């Protein structure tokens, strides 16, 4: 192919033309027409070659010389020629022999050959030339104009056919590119389809396409996994066959809506399984009325449904339990009442009669008798206190507390007033810091709490020490800690954990008497107000009790 | 005729009857203490029926000390009955009970009890209580007209 020849590239006017690999524009075709064609001049005598060159020079084509038939053949192996001017009478391989070899090669089978001979020869000669495929025959002396015109015709012919070949090549390249493109698109489509199919077959959710005729057209493997029916069966029976009887009307209604073109946002129904059980499916669906198809996305929600009904069951159980508990609470309140009335009644009688014995029959009793009667009286008094504390504790458990902002200074003044007797008796100093932080609480319960804490602070002091109680608050982010600090006997670390328990007492005997209920009331009361309680203490150094409550919002 | 003012004590618990009697004795008050043991007897006494028909022996009291928990008819029922009675509706009735249940307290006041007292456990406190009650209701308090005298 001439365009690939390197010597052409080096030749002015054709250097920019590269190999034909891509589709070329029309401009490229015109350039091909303007390219120089090769003309092979074959003669053993240089002066004749020179003469030929002189004649053909004005054609402005590539003139390639060959001094022998062999050289000519070499050129023809490498390049394409528009026309060959072949001298008949050459030493060695003559013109006819050369032409014969030229014609044997398919590439040069049709290359035009013009024989030139100086021998004014016979008809036979000419006939031989033509039989070897010569297109023309020129006798010397050559008429330059005639030769030039003839060669020009062949050059033109060559260029035209070259142009046609180029066009054919380009057309071929174009068709090939188009074909490749179409092929690539088809491959892409196939790939996308394959991927979609993978989604379809790998999805955990149940995907299906159903026809308006009420049959599944396509179901993914999830259907088989969930329902147990083989795909073929699912597609061969009306899909309503698989729907639980009780859900038929609802499902039909939904399907009709779909056929009218509206999308199903969410729907639940039961489907039969091959093993006779059924599963709950929750699904969405979109209709494509033009194709008379419904695209279905379903999910097995059976476990979720069971969990829901389990929750409902638990809820109703819980409600029943709350009801039971409320009844038990009522019974407890009734029990409280009977303690307060029925149990305290006889106790009062025992105390009363013991008192009466001491007062009315003091003489007859004698010292021993009076001692015993006194013990009855004090035991009775203790039991009475115990019952009263227990009642207070139980009431705290049952009572409905309405919380509100509390001015602690006013409340504590009230509590301290109530404890005035003990304070005077012990010559105690109770110091409440002014402007304590406001807390959220229940006033009667708080009175109980601080009454017990301050009462304890007064009580648990060494008899030789004058009790000093200090009350102050410490504001947190949204809570307030109320401190009740004393200089009392303190609590050993190992006991600090249990002092808030019911009936926990650290001391026996008359010095620090108590029922073991006071701090239990404190803790219960504070907890019922949503707060916390605690203590920091060292034996002999006093105790610091704290109560933490929600801070009242500032107004 | 006994000229001392009558206090009717309605009490089912025999111990309390004795103890309160003892307290009155120790308080050394010039009163005539009458005792009945249940709500029905209280109604009979106040209306002068049955064994209490004789008003000389069983005069209309100047004050009733009424327990809340009573057999047959509760103290609150007796109270309610008395307040619905033309002749007894102004009669000073003081509840004297061991119950300090808020429900009982409020109900008693709703039914127009004049006062509500809880029995103290110590004898000396009981003596103190009967002294104060008597002093207040029989001496300090201005008595209303009760019974047949009404409307005169």
HADDOCK unambig.tbl for C-alpha pairs under 7 A between the chains (distance, minus, plus):
assign (segid A and resid 340 and name CA) (segid B and resid 99 and name CA) 6.54 0.50 0.50
assign (segid A and resid 341 and name CA) (segid B and resid 98 and name CA) 5.49 0.50 0.50
assign (segid A and resid 341 and name CA) (segid B and resid 99 and name CA) 5.37 0.50 0.50
assign (segid A and resid 345 and name CA) (segid B and resid 98 and name CA) 6.67 0.50 0.50
assign (segid A and resid 348 and name CA) (segid B and resid 121 and name CA) 4.61 0.50 0.50
assign (segid A and resid 349 and name CA) (segid B and resid 15 and name CA) 5.83 0.50 0.50
assign (segid A and resid 349 and name CA) (segid B and resid 16 and name CA) 6.60 0.50 0.50
assign (segid A and resid 351 and name CA) (segid B and resid 121 and name CA) 6.68 0.50 0.50
assign (segid A and resid 351 and name CA) (segid B and resid 122 and name CA) 6.26 0.50 0.50
assign (segid A and resid 352 and name CA) (segid B and resid 19 and name CA) 6.51 0.50 0.50
assign (segid A and resid 352 and name CA) (segid B and resid 121 and name CA) 6.82 0.50 0.50
assign (segid A and resid 352 and name CA) (segid B and resid 122 and name CA) 5.84 0.50 0.50
assign (segid A and resid 352 and name CA) (segid B and resid 123 and name CA) 4.83 0.50 0.50
assign (segid A and resid 355 and name CA) (segid B and resid 123 and name CA) 6.02 0.50 0.50
